[in-house]
Amino acid sequence: MHFYFIKKQNLHDFDKMFIYKFPRMIFSTIVMGTILYFTLGFFSEQFDYNESWKIVYLFIIVSISLLIYFFVSNFSGAFKLKDIKLR
């Protein structure tokens, strides 16, 4: 349904480059989600109610997942780091 409205209003042009990169983006997202799931399971004891370092562990888990996503995306060709424009 989302695809239909995007095409109907000409909001995005699905060219060959997008079709080439889309499965790679999905693969990167699946790898990142799997790593996030397993690291949350690995650090589950640190998220007890009385633990005072919960935010540090959560920050570490999210940072690891983000780095894995960027590494896999860059390695698989989903995007290049120079494609990210911060300004």
HELIX and SHEET records of a PDB file:
HELIX    1   1 HIS A    2  LYS A    8  1                                   7    
HELIX    2   2 LYS A   16  PHE A   42  1                                  27    
HELIX    3   3 SER A   44  PHE A   47  5                                   4    
HELIX    4   4 LYS A   54  SER A   76  1                                  23    
HELIX    5   5 LEU A   81  ASP A   83  5                                   3    
END                                                                             
